[in-house]
Amino acid sequence: MKFNDFRVPVEYIVDQYWRKKNLKNNVFFNSAEEITSLPEYPVDIERNPDTKKVEKIIYDKDGILEWSEELLRDWNNKVTRIKVTLPDGEIKYIDLIRDTLGKVLRVEMN
């Protein structure tokens, strides 16, 4: 993949770092136990059988710290929102704000 602008991939990497850091903070199972890092492997990827597009990514499947990211798409099949389910059952949403051309301008966490 060729990037004409050096800033674009750097911003993407920094945004991913902060997104993961924000998701890792404050995951509690009970008042005495705090988890500060979520496992990223093993990964199970669920695809739509018709479109072959990824619908859900499950990390540490069947493990104690299982968590998932569900990709929510619009009518144009573009990801508009990511639903993150943490091990303690808490659900967070990541909104992808796009421009008129369909490119992601910014990411907001709810």
N, C-alpha and C positions, 0 to 999 in steps of 0.2 A: 504494500500500500504506500503510495507516495503522498506526502503532505507538502503543500506549497508554503504553508505557514507553520513555523516551528511552534508557535504558541498554542495551536489547537491540540496537539497530542499531549503537551505538557499540562494544559488546563484539564484535560480529560483524566490524566493520571492523578492529579491533585484532587479533583472532584471525587474520584473513586476512593482515594485514601480517606478523605473526610467523611464520605458516605459510610464506609465500613467502620470507621472510628465511632461515628455517632450511633450506629446500630449496635456496636459492641458495648457501649456504655449502659449501665443500669439494667442488666438482665438479672433478675432475682428469682430464685425458686422458693426460698423462704427467707425470713429475716436474718438468718445466720450465714447464708451462703450467697455469695455474689460471683457471677461469672463475668470476666472481663474480656474474654476472647471466644469467638464462636468458631467451630471447626469448619473448614472449607472442603474437606475430603472425607469420605468418598462422596461423589456427586452422582445424583440420579436425575436425568433429564427426561421430562415427559413431553412428547410432541403430539400435535393434533394429527390423527391418521389421514385426514383429507388434505390439509394444506402443508403438512410436514414442518410446520413452524413450531418453535418451542413455546409451550404454554406454562410450564412450571419447572423450577429447578429446586431439588430437595438436597440439602446438605446433611451429611451424617445420618443417612436414612436408617431408621430403626435403632438409632443410638439414643443415648441419654440427652444429648444436646441437638436433637434434630430440629432444623429450621428450614424455611423455604421462601422462595421468591416466585410469585405468580405474575406473569406478564399479562396485563390487561390491554387489549387492542381495540382500536376504533373500527369503523366500517371500512376503512381503507387498509386494514391489517397492519397499521403502524402501532407500536407500543406507545401508549399514552400515560400509563400508570403502572407502577410495580407495587404489588401487595406483599409485604414482608411479614411473615409469621414467625415470631421468636419462640425459643424453647419454652418460655413460661406462658405462652398463649397470647401474649400481647401482639397486636397487629399495628403495623405502621405502613404508611403509604408514601411512595416516592412519585411525585408528578414530574413528567417530562414536558416542559413548555417548548412548543415548536413554533417556527416562523411560517410564513405563507408557502415556503418551498418545502416544508416538512423536515427541516433540519432542527436539531435540538439546540435551543438558545440557552436554557438554564434548567437546573434541577432543583425542585423544592421538596423538602421533607415535611410531611404532616404527621 
